[in-house]
Amino acid sequence: MLHRGRATRPRRAPSRGTGRVSKLSAICIYCGSGAGADPAFEGAAIELGRLLAGEGIRLVYGGGSLGLMGAAARACLEAGGKVTGIIPQFLVDRELMLADVTELIVTADMHERKRLMFDHSDAFVALPGGIGTLEEVVEQMTWAQLGRHSKPIMLANVAHFWDPLVTLLAHMKESAFIRPGFELSYGVANTIDDILPKMRKRLAQLAAREAEAGAVDLGKM
């Protein structure tokens, strides 16, 4: 299914856009448009695509056909899963999109693409990638830090790829640029199999916290 331009708005449950989710129905994957130097990177992308298909979770991604992006999407489709690709028009013009996804949304620009990827997803996973992948996952960390959403964010730390970022974030905290009350909310999964259990644990923690905050002491009314 192909949608074009700004008329393409999410048609799923509006709770995704609010930043509060109760289950994982769709997960956004950020990853490289190249395969990377380590064969483990592509292997992890394929494994994650198959995992989401097996769990009945829609894969949302940037719509590309190359590298880890294409590997994850094809693996999900081949395993019987559903894939939503969201891609800006200028990349379509370069014929870099994967045309046989379940749903293809063509946007006017990168900003709309990122917003729709957020709106269509219940959580985010960053596989290895370049500066674009880094920018996308850090943006989600920032939005969560500012209280704009509480969707789980996971670094798929394949072959310790994200160790330098984790070290940098710790350095920022030690240097008082990530201050108390503005801690970052993200997880690190060293295997693909760890991703969903960690995300579900995070959702359970958030639900328990909200239930506790919303509890009413009838004796004080």
Phi and psi restraints in degrees (value plus and minus 20) as a CYANA .aco file:
   2 LEU   PHI    -132.7   -92.7
   2 LEU   PSI     109.0   149.0
   3 HIS   PHI    -140.7  -100.7
   3 HIS   PSI     128.6   168.6
   4 ARG   PHI    -148.9  -108.9
   4 ARG   PSI     125.4   165.4
   5 GLY   PHI      49.4    89.4
   5 GLY   PSI    -185.9  -145.9
   6 ARG   PHI     -93.5   -53.5
   6 ARG   PSI     -27.1    12.9
   7 ALA   PHI     -94.1   -54.1
   7 ALA   PSI     -32.9     7.1
   8 THR   PHI    -105.3   -65.3
   8 THR   PSI      82.0   122.0
   9 ARG   PHI    -139.6   -99.6
   9 ARG   PSI     133.0   173.0
  10 PRO   PHI     -77.4   -37.4
  10 PRO   PSI     117.8   157.8
  11 ARG   PHI    -133.0   -93.0
  11 ARG   PSI      -8.8    31.2
  12 ARG   PHI    -113.4   -73.4
  12 ARG   PSI    -191.1  -151.1
  13 ALA   PHI     -76.7   -36.7
  13 ALA   PSI     110.8   150.8
  14 PRO   PHI     -84.6   -44.6
  14 PRO   PSI     -34.4     5.6
  15 SER   PHI     -81.2   -41.2
  15 SER   PSI     -44.8    -4.8
  16 ARG   PHI     -83.8   -43.8
  16 ARG   PSI     -60.2   -20.2
  17 GLY   PHI     -91.8   -51.8
  17 GLY   PSI     -42.0    -2.0
  18 THR   PHI     -96.9   -56.9
  18 THR   PSI     -34.9     5.1
  19 GLY   PHI      69.8   109.8
  19 GLY   PSI     -21.4    18.6
  20 ARG   PHI    -134.1   -94.1
  20 ARG   PSI     105.0   145.0
  21 VAL   PHI    -150.6  -110.6
  21 VAL   PSI     135.0   175.0
  22 SER   PHI    -136.4   -96.4
  22 SER   PSI     -36.5     3.5
  23 LYS   PHI    -171.2  -131.2
  23 LYS   PSI     148.0   188.0
  24 LEU   PHI    -120.7   -80.7
  24 LEU   PSI      80.2   120.2
  25 SER   PHI    -122.4   -82.4
  25 SER   PSI     -47.1    -7.1
  26 ALA   PHI    -169.0  -129.0
  26 ALA   PSI     113.1   153.1
  27 ILE   PHI    -143.5  -103.5
  27 ILE   PSI     111.5   151.5
  28 CYS   PHI    -107.8   -67.8
  28 CYS   PSI     113.3   153.3
  29 ILE   PHI    -131.2   -91.2
  29 ILE   PSI     104.9   144.9
  30 TYR   PHI    -122.8   -82.8
  30 TYR   PSI     111.3   151.3
  31 CYS   PHI    -186.2  -146.2
  31 CYS   PSI     153.0   193.0
  32 GLY   PHI     -94.8   -54.8
  32 GLY   PSI     131.7   171.7
  33 SER   PHI    -107.3   -67.3
  33 SER   PSI     -17.7    22.3
  34 GLY   PHI    -134.6   -94.6
  34 GLY   PSI     148.4   188.4
  35 ALA   PHI    -105.4   -65.4
  35 ALA   PSI     -39.4     0.6
  36 GLY   PHI      60.8   100.8
  36 GLY   PSI     152.2   192.2
  37 ALA   PHI    -102.1   -62.1
  37 ALA   PSI     -44.5    -4.5
  38 ASP   PHI    -122.9   -82.9
  38 ASP   PSI     103.0   143.0
  39 PRO   PHI     -76.5   -36.5
  39 PRO   PSI     -40.9    -0.9
  40 ALA   PHI     -84.0   -44.0
  40 ALA   PSI     -47.1    -7.1
  41 PHE   PHI     -84.3   -44.3
  41 PHE   PSI     -70.1   -30.1
  42 GLU   PHI     -87.1   -47.1
  42 GLU   PSI     -57.2   -17.2
  43 GLY   PHI     -80.1   -40.1
  43 GLY   PSI     -59.8   -19.8
  44 ALA   PHI     -88.1   -48.1
  44 ALA   PSI     -58.6   -18.6
  45 ALA   PHI     -81.9   -41.9
  45 ALA   PSI     -63.5   -23.5
  46 ILE   PHI     -84.2   -44.2
  46 ILE   PSI     -63.9   -23.9
  47 GLU   PHI     -81.7   -41.7
  47 GLU   PSI     -61.6   -21.6
  48 LEU   PHI     -87.4   -47.4
  48 LEU   PSI     -61.2   -21.2
  49 GLY   PHI     -79.2   -39.2
  49 GLY   PSI     -64.3   -24.3
  50 ARG   PHI     -86.8   -46.8
  50 ARG   PSI     -58.5   -18.5
  51 LEU   PHI     -81.5   -41.5
  51 LEU   PSI     -66.8   -26.8
  52 LEU   PHI     -83.1   -43.1
  52 LEU   PSI     -60.5   -20.5
  53 ALA   PHI     -80.8   -40.8
  53 ALA   PSI     -65.1   -25.1
  54 GLY   PHI     -85.2   -45.2
  54 GLY   PSI     -48.2    -8.2
  55 GLU   PHI    -110.5   -70.5
  55 GLU   PSI     -21.9    18.1
  56 GLY   PHI      51.0    91.0
  56 GLY   PSI       7.8    47.8
  57 ILE   PHI    -124.8   -84.8
  57 ILE   PSI     106.2   146.2
  58 ARG   PHI     -87.2   -47.2
  58 ARG   PSI     117.5   157.5
  59 LEU   PHI    -114.5   -74.5
  59 LEU   PSI     104.0   144.0
  60 VAL   PHI    -131.4   -91.4
  60 VAL   PSI     111.7   151.7
  61 TYR   PHI    -175.2  -135.2
  61 TYR   PSI    -196.2  -156.2
  62 GLY   PHI     -98.7   -58.7
  62 GLY   PSI     -14.3    25.7
  63 GLY   PHI      64.2   104.2
  63 GLY   PSI     -18.7    21.3
  64 GLY   PHI     -99.9   -59.9
  64 GLY   PSI     143.1   183.1
  65 SER   PHI    -127.5   -87.5
  65 SER   PSI     -26.4    13.6
  66 LEU   PHI    -124.6   -84.6
  66 LEU   PSI     141.1   181.1
  67 GLY   PHI      39.3    79.3
  67 GLY   PSI    -165.7  -125.7
  68 LEU   PHI     -86.5   -46.5
  68 LEU   PSI     -51.7   -11.7
  69 MET   PHI     -78.6   -38.6
  69 MET   PSI     -73.2   -33.2
  70 GLY   PHI     -85.0   -45.0
  70 GLY   PSI     -57.3   -17.3
  71 ALA   PHI     -83.7   -43.7
  71 ALA   PSI     -64.7   -24.7
  72 ALA   PHI     -85.8   -45.8
  72 ALA   PSI     -65.2   -25.2
  73 ALA   PHI     -84.8   -44.8
  73 ALA   PSI     -65.7   -25.7
  74 ARG   PHI     -83.8   -43.8
  74 ARG   PSI     -61.3   -21.3
  75 ALA   PHI     -81.9   -41.9
  75 ALA   PSI     -60.8   -20.8
  76 CYS   PHI     -84.7   -44.7
  76 CYS   PSI     -65.9   -25.9
  77 LEU   PHI     -83.5   -43.5
  77 LEU   PSI     -64.3   -24.3
  78 GLU   PHI     -85.2   -45.2
  78 GLU   PSI     -44.7    -4.7
  79 ALA   PHI    -111.0   -71.0
  79 ALA   PSI     -12.5    27.5
  80 GLY   PHI      70.4   110.4
  80 GLY   PSI      -8.1    31.9
  81 GLY   PHI    -107.4   -67.4
  81 GLY   PSI     156.5   196.5
  82 LYS   PHI    -130.7   -90.7
  82 LYS   PSI     119.7   159.7
  83 VAL   PHI    -152.0  -112.0
  83 VAL   PSI     110.0   150.0
  84 THR   PHI    -128.7   -88.7
  84 THR   PSI      99.5   139.5
  85 GLY   PHI    -123.4   -83.4
  85 GLY   PSI     112.3   152.3
  86 ILE   PHI    -144.3  -104.3
  86 ILE   PSI      94.7   134.7
  87 ILE   PHI    -158.7  -118.7
  87 ILE   PSI     119.5   159.5
  88 PRO   PHI     -95.2   -55.2
  88 PRO   PSI     134.9   174.9
  89 GLN   PHI     -76.7   -36.7
  89 GLN   PSI     -58.4   -18.4
  90 PHE   PHI     -85.7   -45.7
  90 PHE   PSI     -46.5    -6.5
  91 LEU   PHI    -100.0   -60.0
  91 LEU   PSI     -50.9   -10.9
  92 VAL   PHI     -81.2   -41.2
  92 VAL   PSI     -61.7   -21.7
  93 ASP   PHI     -81.9   -41.9
  93 ASP   PSI     -46.9    -6.9
  94 ARG   PHI    -107.9   -67.9
  94 ARG   PSI     -17.9    22.1
  95 GLU   PHI      41.7    81.7
  95 GLU   PSI      19.7    59.7
  96 LEU   PHI    -121.4   -81.4
  96 LEU   PSI     -19.7    20.3
  97 MET   PHI    -103.5   -63.5
  97 MET   PSI     138.4   178.4
  98 LEU   PHI    -116.5   -76.5
  98 LEU   PSI      89.3   129.3
  99 ALA   PHI     -97.0   -57.0
  99 ALA   PSI     -43.1    -3.1
 100 ASP   PHI    -116.7   -76.7
 100 ASP   PSI       7.3    47.3
 101 VAL   PHI     -92.7   -52.7
 101 VAL   PSI     146.1   186.1
 102 THR   PHI     -84.3   -44.3
 102 THR   PSI     -62.1   -22.1
 103 GLU   PHI    -161.6  -121.6
 103 GLU   PSI     108.2   148.2
 104 LEU   PHI    -139.8   -99.8
 104 LEU   PSI     102.7   142.7
 105 ILE   PHI    -133.9   -93.9
 105 ILE   PSI     102.6   142.6
 106 VAL   PHI    -122.2   -82.2
 106 VAL   PSI     104.1   144.1
 107 THR   PHI    -126.5   -86.5
 107 THR   PSI     146.7   186.7
 108 ALA   PHI     -94.2   -54.2
 108 ALA   PSI     -52.1   -12.1
 109 ASP   PHI    -178.1  -138.1
 109 ASP   PSI    -199.1  -159.1
 110 MET   PHI     -87.9   -47.9
 110 MET   PSI     -54.5   -14.5
 111 HIS   PHI     -83.9   -43.9
 111 HIS   PSI     -64.6   -24.6
 112 GLU   PHI     -85.7   -45.7
 112 GLU   PSI     -58.2   -18.2
 113 ARG   PHI     -77.5   -37.5
 113 ARG   PSI     -69.3   -29.3
 114 LYS   PHI     -84.8   -44.8
 114 LYS   PSI     -59.0   -19.0
 115 ARG   PHI     -85.0   -45.0
 115 ARG   PSI     -63.0   -23.0
 116 LEU   PHI     -89.5   -49.5
 116 LEU   PSI     -54.1   -14.1
 117 MET   PHI     -81.7   -41.7
 117 MET   PSI     -59.3   -19.3
 118 PHE   PHI     -84.9   -44.9
 118 PHE   PSI     -69.0   -29.0
 119 ASP   PHI     -84.0   -44.0
 119 ASP   PSI     -50.2   -10.2
 120 HIS   PHI    -106.9   -66.9
 120 HIS   PSI     -21.5    18.5
 121 SER   PHI    -142.1  -102.1
 121 SER   PSI     131.1   171.1
 122 ASP   PHI    -120.8   -80.8
 122 ASP   PSI     -33.6     6.4
 123 ALA   PHI    -184.5  -144.5
 123 ALA   PSI     151.1   191.1
 124 PHE   PHI    -156.1  -116.1
 124 PHE   PSI     117.4   157.4
 125 VAL   PHI    -146.3  -106.3
 125 VAL   PSI     111.2   151.2
 126 ALA   PHI    -127.6   -87.6
 126 ALA   PSI      90.7   130.7
 127 LEU   PHI    -102.8   -62.8
 127 LEU   PSI     153.1   193.1
 128 PRO   PHI     -75.3   -35.3
 128 PRO   PSI     126.4   166.4
 129 GLY   PHI    -195.5  -155.5
 129 GLY   PSI    -192.3  -152.3
 130 GLY   PHI    -118.4   -78.4
 130 GLY   PSI    -171.9  -131.9
 131 ILE   PHI     -85.4   -45.4
 131 ILE   PSI     -50.9   -10.9
 132 GLY   PHI     -86.6   -46.6
 132 GLY   PSI     -63.3   -23.3
 133 THR   PHI     -82.1   -42.1
 133 THR   PSI     -63.8   -23.8
 134 LEU   PHI     -80.8   -40.8
 134 LEU   PSI     -65.9   -25.9
 135 GLU   PHI     -81.7   -41.7
 135 GLU   PSI     -60.5   -20.5
 136 GLU   PHI     -87.4   -47.4
 136 GLU   PSI     -65.4   -25.4
 137 VAL   PHI     -93.2   -53.2
 137 VAL   PSI     -54.8   -14.8
 138 VAL   PHI     -87.6   -47.6
 138 VAL   PSI     -54.6   -14.6
 139 GLU   PHI     -81.4   -41.4
 139 GLU   PSI     -61.5   -21.5
 140 GLN   PHI     -86.2   -46.2
 140 GLN   PSI     -57.2   -17.2
 141 MET   PHI     -81.1   -41.1
 141 MET   PSI     -60.9   -20.9
 142 THR   PHI     -85.8   -45.8
 142 THR   PSI     -65.6   -25.6
 143 TRP   PHI     -80.5   -40.5
 143 TRP   PSI     -61.2   -21.2
 144 ALA   PHI     -86.6   -46.6
 144 ALA   PSI     -61.0   -21.0
 145 GLN   PHI     -79.3   -39.3
 145 GLN   PSI     -55.2   -15.2
 146 LEU   PHI    -108.0   -68.0
 146 LEU   PSI     -14.8    25.2
 147 GLY   PHI      60.1   100.1
 147 GLY   PSI      -1.9    38.1
 148 ARG   PHI    -103.5   -63.5
 148 ARG   PSI     -38.0     2.0
 149 HIS   PHI    -181.4  -141.4
 149 HIS   PSI     145.0   185.0
 150 SER   PHI    -149.0  -109.0
 150 SER   PSI       7.2    47.2
 151 LYS   PHI     -92.8   -52.8
 151 LYS   PSI     118.9   158.9
 152 PRO   PHI     -80.7   -40.7
 152 PRO   PSI     121.6   161.6
 153 ILE   PHI    -144.9  -104.9
 153 ILE   PSI     107.3   147.3
 154 MET   PHI    -150.4  -110.4
 154 MET   PSI     111.7   151.7
 155 LEU   PHI    -112.0   -72.0
 155 LEU   PSI      96.3   136.3
 156 ALA   PHI    -101.9   -61.9
 156 ALA   PSI      78.2   118.2
 157 ASN   PHI    -105.2   -65.2
 157 ASN   PSI      41.2    81.2
 158 VAL   PHI     -87.4   -47.4
 158 VAL   PSI     105.5   145.5
 159 ALA   PHI      32.7    72.7
 159 ALA   PSI      14.1    54.1
 160 HIS   PHI      42.1    82.1
 160 HIS   PSI       6.6    46.6
 161 PHE   PHI     -77.3   -37.3
 161 PHE   PSI     -59.7   -19.7
 162 TRP   PHI    -110.8   -70.8
 162 TRP   PSI     -16.2    23.8
 163 ASP   PHI     -73.8   -33.8
 163 ASP   PSI     -64.4   -24.4
 164 PRO   PHI     -81.7   -41.7
 164 PRO   PSI     -55.5   -15.5
 165 LEU   PHI     -88.2   -48.2
 165 LEU   PSI     -63.3   -23.3
 166 VAL   PHI     -80.2   -40.2
 166 VAL   PSI     -60.4   -20.4
 167 THR   PHI     -84.2   -44.2
 167 THR   PSI     -62.4   -22.4
 168 LEU   PHI     -83.3   -43.3
 168 LEU   PSI     -62.9   -22.9
 169 LEU   PHI     -83.9   -43.9
 169 LEU   PSI     -58.3   -18.3
 170 ALA   PHI     -85.2   -45.2
 170 ALA   PSI     -58.5   -18.5
 171 HIS   PHI     -83.8   -43.8
 171 HIS   PSI     -60.2   -20.2
 172 MET   PHI     -80.8   -40.8
 172 MET   PSI     -60.7   -20.7
 173 LYS   PHI     -87.2   -47.2
 173 LYS   PSI     -63.5   -23.5
 174 GLU   PHI     -83.7   -43.7
 174 GLU   PSI     -48.4    -8.4
 175 SER   PHI    -109.3   -69.3
 175 SER   PSI     -13.2    26.8
 176 ALA   PHI      47.1    87.1
 176 ALA   PSI       6.2    46.2
 177 PHE   PHI    -114.3   -74.3
 177 PHE   PSI     -35.1     4.9
 178 ILE   PHI    -133.6   -93.6
 178 ILE   PSI      80.5   120.5
 179 ARG   PHI    -113.1   -73.1
 179 ARG   PSI     141.1   181.1
 180 PRO   PHI     -75.3   -35.3
 180 PRO   PSI     115.2   155.2
 181 GLY   PHI      74.0   114.0
 181 GLY   PSI     -33.2     6.8
 182 PHE   PHI    -146.9  -106.9
 182 PHE   PSI      12.7    52.7
 183 GLU   PHI     -83.4   -43.4
 183 GLU   PSI     131.0   171.0
 184 LEU   PHI    -101.7   -61.7
 184 LEU   PSI     123.2   163.2
 185 SER   PHI    -132.3   -92.3
 185 SER   PSI      81.5   121.5
 186 TYR   PHI    -176.5  -136.5
 186 TYR   PSI     141.8   181.8
 187 GLY   PHI    -142.8  -102.8
 187 GLY   PSI     143.1   183.1
 188 VAL   PHI    -144.2  -104.2
 188 VAL   PSI     104.1   144.1
 189 ALA   PHI    -135.5   -95.5
 189 ALA   PSI     100.6   140.6
 190 ASN   PHI    -104.6   -64.6
 190 ASN   PSI     -32.0     8.0
 191 THR   PHI    -154.3  -114.3
 191 THR   PSI     136.5   176.5
 192 ILE   PHI     -83.9   -43.9
 192 ILE   PSI     -55.7   -15.7
 193 ASP   PHI     -85.6   -45.6
 193 ASP   PSI     -39.9     0.1
 194 ASP   PHI     -99.6   -59.6
 194 ASP   PSI     -37.0     3.0
 195 ILE   PHI     -83.9   -43.9
 195 ILE   PSI     -76.2   -36.2
 196 LEU   PHI     -86.0   -46.0
 196 LEU   PSI     -64.0   -24.0
 197 PRO   PHI     -78.8   -38.8
 197 PRO   PSI     -59.5   -19.5
 198 LYS   PHI     -87.9   -47.9
 198 LYS   PSI     -59.1   -19.1
 199 MET   PHI     -86.4   -46.4
 199 MET   PSI     -62.6   -22.6
 200 ARG   PHI     -87.0   -47.0
 200 ARG   PSI     -55.3   -15.3
 201 LYS   PHI     -83.2   -43.2
 201 LYS   PSI     -60.9   -20.9
 202 ARG   PHI     -83.2   -43.2
 202 ARG   PSI     -63.2   -23.2
 203 LEU   PHI     -82.6   -42.6
 203 LEU   PSI     -59.4   -19.4
 204 ALA   PHI     -85.2   -45.2
 204 ALA   PSI     -59.5   -19.5
 205 GLN   PHI     -83.3   -43.3
 205 GLN   PSI     -62.4   -22.4
 206 LEU   PHI     -85.8   -45.8
 206 LEU   PSI     -60.6   -20.6
 207 ALA   PHI     -84.0   -44.0
 207 ALA   PSI     -61.3   -21.3
 208 ALA   PHI     -85.5   -45.5
 208 ALA   PSI     -59.3   -19.3
 209 ARG   PHI     -85.5   -45.5
 209 ARG   PSI     -62.3   -22.3
 210 GLU   PHI     -87.1   -47.1
 210 GLU   PSI     -58.1   -18.1
 211 ALA   PHI     -84.5   -44.5
 211 ALA   PSI     -60.1   -20.1
 212 GLU   PHI     -87.2   -47.2
 212 GLU   PSI     -61.1   -21.1
 213 ALA   PHI     -87.6   -47.6
 213 ALA   PSI     -49.9    -9.9
 214 GLY   PHI    -111.5   -71.5
 214 GLY   PSI     -21.9    18.1
 215 ALA   PHI     -87.1   -47.1
 215 ALA   PSI     120.0   160.0
 216 VAL   PHI    -129.8   -89.8
 216 VAL   PSI     107.7   147.7
 217 ASP   PHI    -107.0   -67.0
 217 ASP   PSI      80.8   120.8
 218 LEU   PHI     -82.7   -42.7
 218 LEU   PSI     -44.7    -4.7
 219 GLY   PHI     -89.6   -49.6
 219 GLY   PSI     -36.6     3.4
 220 LYS   PHI    -122.3   -82.3
 220 LYS   PSI     -15.8    24.2
